[in-house]
Amino acid sequence: MKNILRLTGSSGLLWKETYFKQCAQEVGWVNVDIISYLDLFYDIDWKFKFIETQKLLCDYDYFWIGGTRGLPFKSSFIYYYIQLLKKKIIDSRVALTLDMSKLSQIVVLNYLSIPIPKSLFFVNTRNLLETKIEIIEERFSYPMVIKDPTLDRGEWVSLVENKLQLREYLEDVMPWNCVLIQEFIENDWDYRVIATRKGILGVIKRYNKNDFRNNISVWGESQVIENLPEAVENATAQILEKYGLDVAGIDFFIKWNEFYVIEINDLPQYSAFEKVTWVSYPVAVLEYIKNL
């Protein structure tokens, strides 16, 4: 029996705990508990424990990490503690030698010669605004996509169609926030590939008839896809290996055998994926852990 702890930054976990327990029963020979970082404490005997039950963190064999957005400060110590125990961490952002920010992804994917949309980013210091606009217009044509690289689910992603809109966006960005500019690749859909290091779990095509963003979170729709170009399968495997990820969701634009990586998600949203593929994401990940 393998004991697995699902660690998350979220609260209100009752429905998730029920679902994960059901998934564990389906997989067999695994025991799964789920807890928020907020419900752990570091005791005087130098061990992390659950506040409610005082169960020991070190009693688990595997740690499936998730919900990393907005984690409390102490979570970094939890990662370090697990690493000191020499326990296996699944899908850990902090444990990576490379971080998972959109900006780091751009640097690494370019280094690996994996195609991505043409990209430029800088820290907004509110000075040299006209110079920045000039640099951007020299490198991109309108329309262009501008993002806050710290956010996800399509938040603060804008399609800028002229110089006035560009200036207004840059003026609205908070000082010291980063600004990411990317070429606009006209498309009717994109692809979300969810995979482990042992293979692809499933692929969905995402589209939105009313928005240039295809994210499900901005009222997009999806359908299952059976086959991928071989180059995309190879890129998926290469990305997982390079980032040291056991599981990830990777978003692509694909046209015939040409593709661009949009983003790597170390904790992909899986409700829409499960709905159209009939693949249970937790079951698939637990199966992967079971067979390590």
ABEGO torsion letter per residue (X at the ends): XBBBBBBBABBGAAAAAAAAAAAAAAAEGBBBBBBBAAABBBBAAGBBBBAAAGBBAAABABBBBBGABGBBAAAAAAAAAAAAAGBBBBGBAAABABBABAAAAAAAAAAAGBBBBBBBBBBBAGBGAAAAAAAAAAABBOBBBBBBAABBGGBGBBBBABAAAAAAAAAABBBGBBBBBBBBBBBABBBBBBBBAAEBAEBBBBBBAABABABAAAGBBBBBBABBBAAAAAAAAAAAAAAGBABBBBBBBBBEABBBBABBBABBBAAAAAAAAGBBAAAAAAAAAAAX
